[in-house]
Amino acid sequence: MKKKSLSPNQLAIFENFKIRRVFDEQKEIWYFSVADVVGALIEQVNPIIAGNYWRKLKQRLKEEGSQVVTNCHNLKMQARDEKFYNTDSADVETLLRIIQTIPSKKAEPLKLWLAKVGYERMQEMSDPEMGINRARENWTKHGRSPKWIQQRMMGQETRNKLTDYWNEHDVKKGEEFAILTNIIHQEWSDLSVREHKSIKGLKTQNLRDHMSEAELIFTALAELSTRQIAETIQAKGFEENKIPAKRGGRIAKNARKALEIKTGQSIISGENFLLSNKSKKK
């Protein structure tokens, strides 16, 4: 059987609930974390409680001979501790059947939401510019400046080229991508991704969405340098790609230190774009 080509984990938001998902590019369908969907249905933000509810429901469905559980897939998804674990995942059709087994006032809104996010992805595949425009609109609504948005999008393009290289040279998506990313980040910033998020007061949020313009630029420089070094030495596999990750990150680190000496200001910032912080400043 041909191995699925799954895109990196992405979060989708249903009301106040974060639902993890991955996209199967070969089948062109989303797979969602079943426990996250169940948590939204029972209005439970605690992942442990939501997970326990799903395990009990799964056992009951098995005993009843339901095919729903059989249709679930075990896919790697990132948890709150930033590590990747096998996670019960299902496509929209299977999720709709699961939703029917849980009495909830959120059932109908969630069904409509599932249909909507799936349709948006189909639109973006046929017209990639639509996805770019949607991201731009979302950042604008959250108060980002046009200059910041441009830098964020340029940085994402640089990131995509690096992950494309990894994907084509035997680096596994998920944990290996995360480890190499952390090596690059540690090298250029002297902080792990987790430590940088902690300084900014972030938990599950995307670090890059809360970086300053300067942090975005140095992240992009580190990742651009990493890719070009990897291409030069033809790094293949996880272990070999650690070398360009360290070297690329170090190039950005040297540039960061040189600028900090000239300006007397730290590039690393504790500022973020959290709404709670904005409201406190008013």
N, C-alpha and C positions, 0 to 999 in steps of 0.2 A: 504493500500500500504506500502510495506517495505521501511523504511527510507534509503536513499542513504548513503553510506559510502564514504565521500569525504576526500581526503588527504588535508593537509594544503596547503594554497596558495603558488604557486610558480610562479616565473617570467620567461618568455621566452623572448629571445631577437631576434627581426627581424630588421636587420641593426642597426639603432640607437634607435629603438622604443622598449619600455618595454611593454610586453603584459602579463597581469595576466591570470592565468589559475588554474583550480583545476582538479584533476583526480578522476573519479568515479570508485572505485575499483570493484564494483559489475558488472557494465556494461563494464569496461575496456576501457573507452573512456575519452578523455580530453574535458573539457568545457572551452572556452576562453571568456574573456571579449569582448563583441561586440564593445563597445565604443573604446577600445584600438586598436582593429583590424581596425576599421574605421579611427582612428587617423593615423595609419600607411599608410592606403590607400590614405588619403588626405594630408599626410605628415605634420601632425599637432601634435606637442608635448604637446600643452596646453590641458589638460584633459577637461576643461570647454568647449572649442570650439569644440573638438571632440565629447563630450557628447551632445552638442546642435545639431550638425550635425546629429548624430544618432537619436535623438528624432524626428527631422523633417522628416528624412527618414522613421522612424518607423510609423509615422502618415500617411505618403503617402502610404506606403505599406498596412496599414490597410484599407485605403480608397479604394485601388485597389483590396481588397479581397485576398491579398497574405497570404499564410499559413506560411510564413517565421517567422513572428512575433510570431505566436502561438507556434512555435517550440522552441522559446527561453525560457530559464529557469532563475529564479530569485535566484541567489546564493550569499552567503556572500563572499565578497572579500575585501582585505585590501586596503585602499586608501592612499594617500600621508601623511595624518595626522595620519597614523598608526591605525585608527579605521576601523571597519568592517561595510560595508554597502551592502544592497541588490543590486546586479549588474546584468544587462541583460547579460546572458551568452549563448553560443551556441556551439554545437559540430561542427566538421569539415564540415560535409555535409551541415548543415544549413549555416555556414559561407561562404561556396563556393557560395551559392545562393545569399547571401547578397552582396558578392564581385561583382557578375555579375551586380548588380544594380548601382554600383558606377564607373563612368568613371575614370580610374586611370592607370598611367604607372606602378604602383606597383602591379597591379592585378595579373599578371602571376607569378612574383617572390614570392608574398605572398602565392599563391596557392601551389607552390612547397614547400615553407617553412612549411606550415601547414601539408602537407603530410609527410614531413621529421620528424618533431618533434613528430607527432603521432606514426610514425613507430619506432622511437628510444625508445619510452616508451614501446612499445610492446616487443622490443628486451630485454630491461632491466628487464621486468617482467619474461621472460623465462630464462634469464641469468643475475641475479642481479650483478654479478661481472663486467658486461659490464658497468653498470651505475657508479660503483665505479671507474673503470679505466678511464671513461670519465671525471669524476670530478677531478681525480688526474692529468690527462693531461691538463685540463683547468687551474688548479692552477699553474702547472709548467710553462705553457705559460705566466702566469701573474707574474712570478718571485718569486714564493714561494719556500722556501727551502724544501728538503725532510723531515727535522725534523718538520717544521711547518705543512706540509701536513699531516704527521702522527698524530700530535696532533689534528689537525682540524677534522680528520676522527674519531679518538677515542672519541673526544668530541661530535660528531654527533651521534655516537652509544649510548653514555650515554644519550643524549637528546632524542633519539628515545625510549629508554626504559622508560623514564619518561612520555613521551606523550602517550605511549602505556598504562601505568598504568592509566593515567587520562582518556583516552578513555574508558577503561574497568570499570571505577568507576564513571560514570555519570558526568564527566566534559565535557562540550560542546566545540567542536572545534570552532576556531574563536576567539571571544571576550574573553571568559573565559580562554582559553589557553593563550592568550596574557596578560591578567591581572595577572595570576599566574606567568607567565614568568617574568613580570615586577617586581612583589613582590620579587622574588628570586634575580633578578639582583640588585634591590634597596638595599636589605639586604646585599649582599656581597660586593658591590662596592660603596655604598652610593650615587649612581647615578641611575636615571631611565634610561631605554633603550634609550629614546629620548635624554636625557642629555649626555649620553655617546657618542651617534652618533654625537651630536653637537660638542663635544670636538674634535672629530676626523674629523670634517668637512664633515660628511656624510649626505646624504638626503634620497634617495630611496635605497641606497646600503644596503646589508646585513651586520649588525654589526660584526657578527662572522667572516666574510671573511676579516675583517680589524683589527682583534684583534692581539695583540702580543702573543707569545707563552705562557707567564705568564698569560695573561688575559684569554686565552682559558683554561688553567689548572684550574684556580680558578672558572671559569664558570662551568666547568665539575664537580669540587668538590661540588659546591653548588647544582647542579642538581642531582648528585649521592646521596648526603646526603638527599635531599628532597624526592627522591623516596624511599630510605630505611626507612626513618622515616614514610612516608605515608604507606608503607607496614606493618610496625610494629604496627601502631595504626589503620590500616585498614580504612584510611580516604576515605570517599565516598561523592561525590558531590562537587560542587564549594566551598561552605563555609568551609566545613571540610578540604579541601585541602589547604586552606590559611594557616592553622597552620603549616604543615610540610614545606610549601614554605618559611615561615618566619624563622623557626628553621634551615632548611637546608642552607638557605642563610647566616644565622648568623654564622654557623660553618665555612663557607668559609671566612667570614669577619674576624673572630678572627685569622684564619691562615694567611690571608693577612696582617693584622696589625702586627702580630708577625714577619713576614718576612720583612716588611718595616722597623721595628725598627732595625732589625739585619743588613740590607743592607743600610739603609738610603736613599732608592730609592722608589719612588711610583710605585705600580703595574699598576695603571691606566695610560695609555699612550694616547697622542693625535696623535700618528703616525698612518698612514694608508697606504694602497697600491694603492692609486689613481695614475693613470698614469701621471696626471698633476703635482703631487708633485715630481714624479721621474724625469720628464723632467726638473723641476726647479733646482734639485740638480746637474744636469750634467753641 
